[in-house]
Amino acid sequence: MTNTDDMSKISESLADAAQTAGQYVVTVLTGGPATVSGTVVADGQVLTAAHVLHGDEVKVRTADGRELSATVAGRDPSTDLALLRVEGLNLPAMTVSGGVRVGELLLAVGRPMHGLQVTLGLMERAAPPERGPMRGWLDAGAAPFRGVTGGALVDARGGLVGILNAGVSRGTLLAVPAARALRVADLLNTAGRVPRGYLGLATQPVHFPEERPEGEPEKQQAQAEAASEPNAGEPAAKERGGRGGPGPRQGSGRGERGGPMWDGRRDGRGWNGGWNGRGGPGWGGPQRGPNGFGRGGGRVGLTVVQVEAGSPAATAGLLVGDVLLALDGHSVRHPGELLERVRERAGETLTVRVLRGGQETDLAVLVGER
């Protein structure tokens, strides 16, 4: 088989995937000047971007040219998704991808006013980033085009990978991962909104080495003493509002953002920035404890540095000084990751594995709702 034959097969496969996915991508007439796309996630249900909709009554145009009335069932500001209920759609849900690997080709499929349009992308990373303002979003690896927002990011077989959005990061086409988008759609369909889960605690990452082999107590003690010295090894980590080091220091009263991160703001808006502790404890970078800071390896967890009184975390028995190792069997290595894991789990009881006094134990916590 020649290289031309190989390229022809790849081209035909991608064209088939685009046509398959295109059946489930509709044009959304927003009621304003913008025309965007929408993706069918269930019979009579279409996901699109929330920020482009004007009012709660819109229209959609299907691949076969039908123009149907739709109502907005709910909007989720966090994912910028809105769910439309469409009368007479008569289309099944789009098939969800079984998973893609780094390096696989992706297709960004939209249906702006002039019809089906597709661009080619590439899966550039294994998982959505856990940090930053667009935490949990996929980079489509494709060039955005007018009207692609609300369309489908699909794999080379036409399976849904995510819901596209070109309006949340300038010049970059991002996507809400399919699993998260479908959870949001279910909640918007049943409740009209997405309750935000929270635990009510502030945490900081902590690194600690794996257990060393027995028989080296003197070496371990020497390493522990060396690590506890303020000037031992590398300089203590620095962050805004904190100098790091062997223990906490009091804040300056200016409300620095260098300290622990809450899993949700106490005013109910679900904030994941640094804790604004005016005059209170203003912890800096990673602390050097008696076990040292395992920068080169070892385990990573989240040290609980504050528990909000009356919060779900307090009710579950979590204490300051506990180290969170896993939530429902999934490791947690950064406060943002913890936030993502509870964000859409309000009302669910999750198992939290903590390290307390050198012993691992499991606690059941009922995720609260903001």
Disulfide bonds with the S-S distance in Angstrom:
none
